[in-house]
Amino acid sequence: MNLENYFPVLLFLLVALFFGVFSLFLGRFLAPHRPDSEKLSPYECGFAPFENARMKFDVRFYLIAILFILFDLETAFLFPWAAAMRDLGWQAFVAVMVFLAELVAGFWYLWKKGALNWE
């Protein structure tokens, strides 16, 4: 195994690590640090928080977030297919149409179950 081929990757990682650590230290030592009560106060959506910071979030928040990530990732699979559509042929077109049908069926199921309602 020839390790000389991996030297540029190692060099890139070392330079990136050095730049990141150097930037953090430089910002820590050169940036002004004058905290006051206004800066140190808790802040939530433009007004002072009205509950304890340790309160539990509603499960629906996590469900919506997970569903967003799920559907976002599924639609991200469409971009490579669209870029290579002419080279793939009809079999790939049928496979993507099945994929989209499953995606729409899942979305319809979640909509009917009320998983997307925030009330």
N, C-alpha and C positions, 0 to 999 in steps of 0.2 A: 504494500500500500504506500503510495507516494504522498507524504504529508506536505510537500511543497505546494500542492494545489490548494490546500486549506489555509495557507498563510494570509492571503488577502482577506478572508473571512475573519480570521483571528485578529488581524490588524484593524479591521473595521469595528469589531466588537470592542477592542481596547480603546480606540479613539472615541467611540460613542460613550463608553463607560467613563472615560476621563472627562469628556465634555459635560456629561450630566452631573457628575460629582463636583467638578470645578464650578459649574453654574450655580449649583445649590450653595456651595460654600461662599462664593462671591456674593450672591444675593443676601445670604445671612449676615455677612460682615459689612457690606456696604450699604444695605438698605436702611432707611431710618426706622427706628423701633420706638415709637412713642405711644404706648397703649393708654387709653383713658376709659372711663366707665361706659361711654357711648360705644366705643369699638369693641369692648369686651362683653357687652350685653348680648343676650341671645336674640336671634332675628329669625322670623318665620313669615314669609310671604308678605312683607311690607308692614307688619304690625307685631307688637309684642306677643310672645306665645302665651296662650291662656291655659295650658295644661302642662302636666309634668312631661319632661323630655323622655322619660322611660315608659310612656304610655304605649300600648300595643296598637299596631296598625291593623286596619281591617283586612281580612283575608282577600277581599275583592281587589284591593290594590295590587297584591302580588299576582292574582289570577290574571288581571288585565295586563300586567307587565310581562308575564310569561307568555300569554297569548300573542302579545305584540311581537315579542322576540321570535316566537314560533312562526308566525305568518310572515314576518320580515325575512327570516332565513329561507323560508320556502320560496318566496318570490325572488330571492337572490339567486336561486338555482336557474331562473329563467334567463338571466343575462348571458351566461356562456352558451346556452342553447340558441339564443337569438343571434349571437355572433357567428355561430357555425352552422346555422340552419340550412344553408344551401348545400353544404358538403355532407350533411348527415342523411338526408333522404327522407322517404315517407315513414319508415319505421320509427325514426326519432320523433317525427311529427305526431304520430299516433301515441307514442309513449308520453310525450309532453301533454297531449290532450287528456290522457288518462290521469296524469298527475294533476292537471288543472281541475278535472272533474272531482278528484278526491279532495283537493283544496277547497273548492266551492262547497262540496258536501259537508266538510268539516266546519266551514264557516257558517253554513246554514244551520247545522246542528247546534253550534254554540249560540247562535242568535236566538233560536227557538227555545233553548234551555234557559236563556236570560243571563248567560255568563258575561255579556257585554254591557249589561245595564249597570249604571253606577248609583242608582237610587238607594 
